[in-house]
Amino acid sequence: MENIISVRGLVNRFGDQLVHDGLSLDVRRDEILGVVGGSGTGKSVLLRSILGLHKPTSGTITVLGQEIEYQKPGPSHCWGVLFQGGALVSGLTVQENVELPIALHSDMPVETRHELASLKLLMSGLSLTVADKYPSELSGGMRKRVSLARALALEPKILFLDEPTAGLDPIAATEFDELITYLNDNLDLTIMMITHDVDSLFGICSRIAVLVDGGIVVGTVDEILASDHPWIRSYFGVPRAQRARRSVGGASTPSR
Amino acid sequence: MSNPFLSIEDQPGKMIVNVKNEWIFDNVLALEHATASVLPQEGQEVTFQCAGLEEIDIAGAWVLYDRTEQLSELGIKSDLQGFKEAHFKFLQNIIDAAAIREFEESEEGPEKSTLKRQVMENVGQVASTRVEDLGEIVRSIVNGLHRPSLIIVGETLKQVYYTGVQAIPVVMIITFLIGIVLAYQASGQLQQFGASVFVVDLVSISITREMGVLLAAVMVAGRSGSAFAAALGVMKLNEEVDAMRVLGLNPNQMLIIPRVFGLVIALPILTIFADIAGIAGGGLIAVGSMGIGSMQFIERVAFSTDLADFYVGLAKAPFFALLIAAVSTLRGMQVTSSAEELGSKTTTAVVQSIFLIIVADAFFTMLFTRMGI
């Protein structure tokens, strides 16, 4: 299988604190990779390093064959990012937010841009009645959907999601999970998501990456559950994880 | 005509369009031109043969879909054929989205009002918001003074330090320079009449009555007015103000009262420093380049400028301070949603503060002249 993202020997050190110690990770084409880890294990730092927003102490990161350098324009055309808070431009309407990247990256006529943005909003499960609203007038779940529409605006190959279902009620979270699966199936998107939602982990992720001890343990849900690492055992051993696991029918995993 | 994205076979009664290559986002502009060249005759049916497609994404599929829609509006039948399954799902997304959209658009929106009505509404709205603003200022100050706690004193002193003490150097420098400017400008004119010594009168009276307090107030409006509006605005955005309310703290008392009182105390102090620096600036020119002796200068200042002149300037300071603090805190508290709004409210705070200061100053000048002070 082809690797879309490969991280090699990533080291991140903050003062005395060693967050990543020679971490290596491959993200395969068309998979949904869930990233978990305790507080301070560097989930966000890993994501930010891949996106070129953080300068790693050492290590190389390649996305779609292109090496990522700190604050250099990466393959921005090929990836979309859903930040945790949505990170919408607060002074622009929903429609303008989605049109913004299209306007900056292409020379297509205004009507086409408008149509494509509307299309992305609809695909993200939004009604076009929200198009003229400002982000502050939307609920948290809708803001995430707008942010998703913006992330999809440039027809990306990879989608990064930072805790997409955090702060959503269970119904909205389930719908969001369905949307992610739909996009993964229908747009051939490779998805890397940081999440603590055990329902998402068991329900939609093809593989799980667990950040422990400065390194990473990657595997299918079954493999991760079989791990005897104490932190992983305790993470998936808590009652809510057990319940989530039962509710998706044992430890079966969507395989690709 | 050869096109990298499609080739057209014209047959009687139908037109076959072979779609090929990469129909993706980067090529949208070229694709739109390409599809626009599909111009069937009346009665011709169009078939888009899509087996030759190498790659497609939502943007590309939309261009194709959009053209079939345009053709059907012209009463021309068109058909999409030969999609690979991996490609068809992109088109399916668009068909689904279009269906949702059609359903939504069937529900009518509210009626739009006429231009005349809009203008009237706007005028009314502006007028009523001004009245509301005034009410809001009075309400928040009165409300803030209700059952005061000792915290106010500490917070107020802090504000006196930030808005007053820290501003002393910059206020003194600008009034010193304005003193120099006034003296220079006046000396040129007054020397023609051999009345150079009146430069001292002109500088000391204009600085104490008008310029000192005005410059200090404008400086404070720019410095602290913006700080008030921005600080309160961010607190509103972070829900800090709401958190205070829920904790049973009175945000008007905690945030607005200390700033208002702090500035009301600070601006008169600044005015005194501004007066001293302004007269010193005038003195530098009078003594240094006009040949007026330093003792003569001091005597002349004492002779020409009453304490009344000094008090006239000083008396305006608390009013200006009240205007600045009230307008800036109000604008800050009006921030509700976005970073953009924070910026615009801060701008409004400073602009309106300075505007109101000047208006108030004109009013005071007329008042004092009528009173003969």
Interface residues (C-beta under 8 A of the other chain):
Chain A: H77 S90 G91 S106 D107 M108 P109 T112 E115 L116 S118 L119 K120 L122 M123 S127 L128 T129 Y134 P135 S136 E137 L152 L154 E155 D185 N186 L187 D188
Chain B: I24 F25 D26 V28 L29 E32 D57 I58 A59 W62 V63 D66 A86 K89 F90 Q92 N93 I94 A97 I100 R101 E104 E105 T336 S337 S338 A339 E340 E341
